[in-house]
């Protein structure tokens, strides 16, 4: 049985700035504080958090939405990739970043807090500089 969840936050940056950073190796590395090798091309594979996260870009809607096949080294080989949807909505304070994570393994609920700790918190610090 797979699980899913949504988490969101407001980042003081434009959707364009967040989208560009998320899909740039240098930007993603600076934004999260951990090494990333990412791409802004559909079908390209990526790695983040020093290889802990890997996947492939499935759909890209510039400055609005990113859909990726996503997994960590904690997934077993027989578990399929999860789906990660990042939605960027402009709001007066900046951008509402919504993470909709689906098709996770039954023991994958720890990733919900992981998005807050490993992405939202360092992103806020990075974009508020």
C-alpha positions in Angstrom: 0.0 0.0 0.0 1.4 3.4 -1.0 1.0 6.6 1.0 0.9 10.3 0.0 1.0 13.7 1.7 1.1 17.4 1.0 3.3 20.0 2.7 3.6 23.7 1.9 5.3 26.9 3.0 5.7 30.5 1.8 9.2 31.4 0.5 10.1 35.1 0.0 11.1 34.6 -3.7 9.3 34.6 -7.0 8.2 31.3 -8.6 10.8 32.0 -11.4 13.6 32.2 -8.8 12.6 29.0 -7.1 12.0 27.1 -10.3 15.4 28.2 -11.6 17.2 27.2 -8.4 15.4 23.9 -8.1 16.5 22.8 -11.6 20.1 24.2 -11.5 22.8 22.1 -10.0 24.5 25.2 -8.6 21.2 26.7 -7.4 19.9 23.5 -5.9 23.2 23.0 -4.1 23.2 26.5 -2.7 19.5 26.5 -1.8 19.7 23.2 0.2 23.3 23.3 1.4 24.0 19.9 0.0 25.5 18.7 -3.3 23.0 18.3 -6.2 23.4 17.4 -9.9 20.1 18.3 -11.5 18.7 19.3 -14.9 15.9 21.5 -16.4 15.2 19.0 -19.2 12.3 16.5 -19.3 13.6 12.9 -19.2 16.9 13.9 -17.6 18.0 12.2 -14.3 19.0 14.0 -11.2 20.6 13.5 -7.8 20.4 15.6 -4.7 21.6 15.6 -1.1 24.9 14.0 -2.0 23.2 11.1 -3.9 20.7 10.3 -1.1 17.9 11.4 -3.5 17.7 10.4 -7.2 15.1 10.4 -9.9 14.0 11.8 -13.3 12.2 14.9 -14.6 8.8 13.7 -15.9 7.0 17.0 -16.6 8.2 20.6 -16.4 5.9 23.7 -16.6 8.4 26.6 -16.3 7.9 28.7 -13.2 4.7 26.7 -12.2 5.2 23.0 -11.7 7.8 20.2 -11.6 6.9 16.5 -11.7 9.6 14.0 -10.9 10.1 10.3 -10.4 11.8 10.3 -7.0 13.4 7.9 -4.6 16.0 7.7 -1.9 18.7 5.2 -1.0 16.2 3.9 1.6 13.9 2.5 -1.1 14.4 -1.2 -1.7 15.2 -2.3 -5.2 11.8 -3.8 -5.7 10.0 -0.6 -4.7 8.9 1.7 -7.6 9.8 5.3 -7.7 7.5 7.7 -5.9 6.0 10.8 -7.6 7.0 14.2 -6.5 5.0 17.2 -7.6 6.3 20.7 -6.8 3.7 23.4 -7.3 4.8 27.1 -7.2 1.9 29.6 -6.6 2.6 33.3 -6.5 1.3 35.0 -3.3 1.8 38.6 -2.0 4.6 37.4 0.3 6.5 35.5 -2.4 5.7 32.0 -3.5 3.6 29.2 -1.9 5.6 26.1 -2.5 3.4 23.0 -2.4 5.0 19.5 -2.2 2.6 16.7 -3.2 4.4 13.4 -2.7 2.6 10.3 -3.8 3.3 6.6 -4.4 5.6 6.4 -1.4 6.3 3.1 0.3 4.2 2.4 3.4 7.1 3.3 5.6 7.7 6.7 3.8 5.9 9.1 6.1 9.3 10.4 7.4 9.8 12.2 4.2 7.0 14.7 5.1 9.2 16.2 7.9 12.2 15.8 5.6 10.8 18.3 3.2 10.4 20.8 6.0 13.9 20.2 7.5 16.0 19.6 4.4 14.2 21.9 1.9 11.9 24.5 3.3 14.1 25.6 6.2 17.3 26.1 4.1 15.3 27.5 1.2 13.9 30.3 3.5 17.4 31.1 4.7 18.8 31.1 1.2 16.1 33.3 -0.4 15.9 35.7 2.5 19.6 36.7 2.2 
